[in-house]
Amino acid sequence: MTIALPTYDDVVRAGSVLQNVAHRTPVLTSRTIDERLGAKLFFKCENFQRIGAFKFRGGYNAVANLSPAQRKAGVVAFSSGNHAQAVALAARLQGVAATIVMPEDAPAAKKAATLGYGAQVVSYDRYREDREEVAQKLVREKGLSLIPPFNHPDVIAGQGTAAKELFEDAGPLDQLFVCLGGGGLLSGSLLSAQALAPDCAVYGVEPEQGNDAQQSLRKGSIVRIDQPHSIADGALTTALGPLTFALIQKHVKDILTVSDEQLIQAMGFFAERMKMVVEPTGCLGAAAVFNQIVPVKGMRVGVLISGGNVDLQAYGQFLRPGQ
């Protein structure tokens, strides 16, 4: 069966839906890192997006495209935190009831924010239960519409608006580095890059302990891994979806990985030199650039910072000298 993939036209439509709703987040630069790497970096700061992450874009766009009957019945989503908050707020803004399936060990700040946006939270054990099965049970029992965190055309199109704005604001880029979990942000970014900067090499970056996408790209088919362990809690997926894999396989330059230690170093740089709080997952792309996993010298480089939702106690532990 042929999969109907979203297109750049869908990204453009999502941009219209999100206009005056999502923030057009800033694109920041750092002379310090430019001089260190011999490159010109442009950071698209989705840590300043509503709910503190790019996920608001896709969540809002997906809710906006529901039918009247679906809106009346309500929605369900599963997420470790950022997609949870995105759907919760998007549903609240559009008058739709939301139920969110979250792991028991989700960051406290993300769970509190999700509840604060008015959603009902259903907890599960990520190491013993399948979140998709928990959500599908709610779909069957209550007639809710499922909005998955990445494998959904409206979600992918919404996420693609972040890269669209980056290309519009920063101009031509030689490379773009994108945080990678389930692949929604990367897939949407690839659609925007193909339309606006077809010569730009786009790299996905995931935790080295959770490199299912890298394995999938190498094998040529979706690889499912055991539940990974990493401080990048927003990228602890076990497999790509059919939509995201198809777009990634077709357009991505390569999939790279970074270590937790490299993520912590990137968090420290953002805090000390750019005065920004960035969560570990949000540092994936930056960590690859800072450590020159691929050469960047002489390049104009875009980096998507996916979010800034990190528990403050954990944040302090990450940045404590010697940790």
Secondary structure, DSSP 8 states (H G I E B T S, - for coil): -------HHHHHHHHHHHTTTS----EE--HHHHHHHTSEEEEEEGGGSGGGBTHHHHHHHHHHT--HHHHHH-EEEE-SSHHHHHHHHHHHHTT--EEEEEETTS-HHHHHHHHHTT-EEEEE-TTTS-HHHHHHHHHHHH--EE--SSSSHHHHHHHHHHHHHHHHHH---SEEEEE-SSSHHHHHHHHHHHHH-TT-EEEEEEEGGG-HHHHHHHHTS---------S-GGG--S---HHHHHHHHHH-SEEEEE-HHHHHHHHHHHHHHS-----TGGGHHHHHHHTTSS--TT-EEEEEE-B----HHHHHHHHSTT-
